[in-house]
Amino acid sequence: MSSSSKPTLYILYNAKASLAGKCDYVYRKLTSPADAPACSACDLTHGGLRLTETETWTKTKSRINANVHQLHIDELTPELKEFSKSTSLVFPTVLGQEQGGGLKVLLTAQELNKVSKDHEAFLSRLVESGRREGVAVSVAD
């Protein structure tokens, strides 16, 4: 399947990309309770306070048959900004989009929190919610 015919996934962090945003995230990460993490998407992809993706996430991401984009809240495209505003989106979240289709919420902040430390559970939930929302996400073994 060519990259242009694959669905697109947007993993949207509850953090900003700037230096000040990273400092704010570190503070929130260190002071947030375990049941309300500062950014479960950050936990999923970076293992918490790392500046680079974990090896586990790199392997997980390579199994997803979709164009995966990971964005901080200050890196959103105009389309993503409009969608987040019109739907009162809570970050972090995972969105999906078929080529030429509309954006769909695949994992809410609460759902992402439940699977952020278990990549197999994340993949399973991603495929399940993609099926429910009409976004054909598949995962290689």
Secondary structure, DSSP 8 states (H G I E B T S, - for coil): --TTTS-EEEEE-SS-SSHHHHHHHHHHHHHS-TTS-S-HHHHHHHTTT-SS--HHHHHHHHHBSSEEEEE-TTS--HHHHHHHHHTT--SSEEEEE-TTS--EEEE-HHHHHHHTT-HHHHHHHHHHHHHHHT----B--
